[in-house]
Amino acid sequence: MDISTFFIVLSILAVLLAGISKGGFGSGASFICIPILALVVEPTQALGIMLPLLMLMDAVSLKLYWKKWDYINAKVLILGGLFGVIIAIFFYRAASPNLIQILLGLISIGFVCFEVIKNLFTLKIPRIKFNHKIGLFIGISAGFTSFISHAGGPPVALFLLSQKMNKTLYQSTTVISFWAINIFKIAPYSFLGFFTWETLKIDLLLAPVAVFGTIAGAYAHKIIPESLFFIFTYILLFLAGTKLLYDGVLT
């Protein structure tokens, strides 16, 4: 792994944005860290670098939003997330590096396109009542995408926001859900070799950035409109996703 100045700058940017998203905006765009890091390191290395940092962000967020979550939603999402992680383990062992790059690119671009269409056409998410079967399916989807790209936020966001939660209840429920899902990923990531001494050294370097970003996100949650944060994030996410898709198809 080449730890250049460019890598350091990209890593700080990725972790800072992930922290702000996790700390204040429901984790929806926190997976931007993976497409950005995957531009300079292998996707497996990017995943290994980010999991300890995401768990550090989870620990900070848990203190900030302690016991403010919806217990029923969180329980179902966490259970589904466990099954999703198990499914993803078998997928990842069979997938090629190029397929992972393509999938990361498609997830990134698809997420941005959905958000743009939703806002341009003022797409309204219909209100639904809690349904444990839907919640379990969403949890499985979140666990799967979280394992392969730390991108479990979008399906959970759709499910929770369709119940018309206020932003603090929504934020708190995502925090506890992904705290558990990230714990589920530790053992398989270790077994698959995602963690190395190099990734752990980088984690130590970036840990203060993760903490700062999460705390900053909690304050931004109170004073900054989501649109200002997400416009910048989506532009970066789209560019990174396009580059990953290009590399996955043509290399």
N, C-alpha and C positions, 0 to 999 in steps of 0.2 A: 504494500500500500504506500503510495507516494504522498507524503504529508507535505504538500507545497503550500505557499502563501495563498494561492487560489483556492485550494481545498479548505484551508482554515476559514477564509472569508465566507465561502459558500456554506460551510458547516455552521458557523455562527448565525448566519442569516436564516438557515433552515430551522435550527433549534429555537431561535428567538421567535419566529413566526409560529412554530408548533406550540411553544409555551404560551404565547398570547392567546392562541386559539383554544388551547386546553383550559387555560385559566379563566377565560371570560366569554368564549363564544361557542360553547357546546362541543368542542373537539371536531367540528365539521370539517375544517380545513387543516387540521393538525398533521394529516398525512402528507402535506406538501413537503415535509422533510425528506421523505423517501425518494420521490422523483428528483429533487434537487441533488441529494447526495449520490443517487444512482448515475448522475452525469459524470462523476469523477471516480467512483468506486463500484465494484460489483454489487448488484442488488442484495446478495446475501450479506455482504459486509455492511451495507447501509442499514439493513434490518437489525444486524447484531449491534451496531453502534447505537441505534435509536431506542431499542427496547429498554435498557437501563435508564436512559434519560427520560423516556415517557413515564416510566414507573416513578422516577423522582418527581416529575410534574404531577403525577397522580397523588403522591404523598402530600405535596404542598396543597393541591386542590382539595383533597379530602378534609384537611384542617379548615380550609376556608368555607367549605360547604357542608360541614359535618351534620348528618341527620336531617338535611333539608330535602332529601330525595323522596320520590314516590316508591314505596317499598314493594308494591305489587309489580309494577313495571320492571323495577330493577331485578327482582327475583327471577322473572321469566326471561329477561334478556340475558342474564348471567348463565342460566341453565342452557339456553339455546347457544350462547357463545361457547360453552364447553364442547358441545357437539360439533359446532362449526370449526373449532380448532382441530379436533380429531380428524374431521374430513380433510382439512387443509394439509395435515401432515402427510397423508397418502398422496395427495395431489402434488405437493412440492417435491416429494421424492421421485416422482415420475416425470416432472416437467423439466424442459431444457432451459438453460439461461436465457436464450433468445425468447422463448415463450413467456418467461417471467417479465422480461423487458416490454414485450408487446402488451401483456396484460396490465402492467403498471401504466403504460402510456394510454391504453384505452380507458382505464379507470379514471385517470387524471382528466383526460379530455372529455369523457362522458359526464363527469361530475360538473365541470365548468359549463358545458353546453346545457345541461339540465337547469343549472342556476340562472343562466342567461335567458333561456326560454321562459322560465318561471317568472322572471322579473319583467321581461319585455311584454309578455302577454298577461301580466298580472294573474298568473295561475294561482288559484286559491286551493289550498289543501282542504278537502271536505272534513268536517268534524266527525269523528267516529268515537264510539265507546271502546274502552279497553277490551281486547279479545286475546285470551291467553294463547290460542293457536296461532294467530297472526304474530303475536309477540315472540313466540318460540321460533317461528320461521325467520323473523327479523333478527333474532339473536343468533341463529345459525349463520345467516348471511353476514352479520357483523363479525362473528368469530372467524369465519373463513377469510373474508377480505382483510381483517385485522392481522391475521397470521401472515398472509402473503405480501401485504403492503402497508400495514398499520392504517388501513383505510376503512375501518368499520363505522365511522361516524355518519356518513350519508344515510344508510338505511335506518339507523336508529333515530336520526333527526326527523325523517319523514314520519316514522311511527309515533314518536312522542309529540311532535308539533301538531299532528292531526287530532290529538286529544286536547288541543288548545291550552297547553300548559303555559304558565307564565315563565319568563326567561330564567328565573332563579331555580324553579322546580325542574325545568328542563336541563339546565346546566348541572345541577346537583345529581340528577339521575344518570346522566351520561358519565359523570365523574366516577360514581361508585361502580357502574356497569363495566367500564373499561379498565378500572383498577383491577377488578376480578379477572377479566379476560386477559389482561397483560400478564397476570400471575400464571394463568394456564399455559402461557407460551414459553415460560422459562425453561422447563425440562426439555421439550422438543427442540427448542433453539440450541440448547447445550448439546443435545444428542446429535443434531445435524451439523454441528460445527460452526454455528453463526458467531459464537463468541471466541475471540482470540485475545492474546495479550495486547496486540495493537489496538483492537477496538476498545478494550478496557482503558488503555492509556488515553485514548481520544475522549472517552467518556469523562475521565477525571478533568480533562481540559475544558470540556463543554458543560460540566455540571453547574457552575455558577450562572452560565447563560440560561440554562433550563429553569433554574429557580427564579432568576430575575424576570424572565419572560412570563412565567406562570403568575407571579405576583402582579406584574404589570397588566396582564390580561384581566385579573380580578378587578383592578381599579378601572381599566378601560371598559369593562362590562357595565359599569355604573354611569360613565360619562360620554363614551364615544359611540356614535351610531354604527351598527354592524356593517352597513354598506361601505363606509370608508375603509374599514379593515379588509373586507372581502374583495373589493374591487382590485386592490393591489395584489392580494393573495392569488386571486383567480388568474390574473395576467401571468404571474410567475408559474402557476400550476399548469396553465395551458402550454406555455413555451417549453417547460420541462417535459410534459407529457408528449408533445410533438417530437422532441428530440429522442426520447426513449423509444417511441414507436418507430421512428426512422431507423434508429440503430438496430432494433430488434428484427426488422424486416430485411434490411439490406446488409447486415453483417453476419 
